[in-house]
Amino acid sequence: MTHPLPQPEMSKIIKLSDIGGAALTGKIIANDDQREALARRFDLPSIESIAADYRLEAKEHEIKFTGHIQSHLHQACAISGQPFPVEIAETFDIMFIEKADIAPNEEEIELAAEDCDVIEYEAAQIDLGEAIAQTLYLVLDPYPRGPDADSIAAKKGLKSEEEAGPFGALAVLKDKLG
């Protein structure tokens, strides 16, 4: 028995048949349950808001999804573990293309920088909400430092980035050599 894939936390499905010749514009706003589920998925203390204004336009073999995302959330400091507020304001430019069937024996393809914001779709529908969620995740700082990170690091005896890097090691060597 196969189990259906779980539905994304902030799903907003648009059928290709709903996209006409003119561009569609709209706004996506995450509700409380969606924000809580995304915070768990992204391992964040909390997400207070996520909203995105968008423009969706069908081109010949692709669908262009552009707009602006705004979010207020809390990230945990990589040094102290304490949550601190973060504001996100980011534009996005995503291209949806139809999923291509690739034989499993084919070589991997290296993506160029301009190919990085491409999302494949299938079954003649796209999920705008999941694209917004992924965009938010990609914007997050992977090693967030809260406002007290430097003082906490100093109290714990942790080296700064400058001290721990290659030039810090050279400075120590220089001091030892006189």
Number of C-alpha atoms within 10 A of each C-alpha: 3 4 5 6 6 6 8 14 18 22 18 15 12 14 12 13 8 9 14 11 9 9 13 14 13 10 12 17 17 21 13 13 11 18 21 17 16 21 19 13 11 16 11 15 17 21 23 16 17 21 17 23 15 21 16 20 18 18 12 5 9 15 21 17 21 18 18 16 22 17 19 15 20 18 25 19 17 14 18 16 13 16 19 17 15 15 12 15 13 14 14 17 14 19 20 23 16 16 12 9 6 8 7 7 6 7 8 7 6 7 8 7 7 7 11 10 13 17 16 12 16 11 9 11 15 22 17 20 20 17 21 24 20 12 18 20 14 10 11 14 10 10 11 17 19 20 13 13 17 16 13 14 14 11 9 11 9 14 13 12 10 10 14 11 11 10 12 15 13 12 12 11 11 10 9 8 7 5
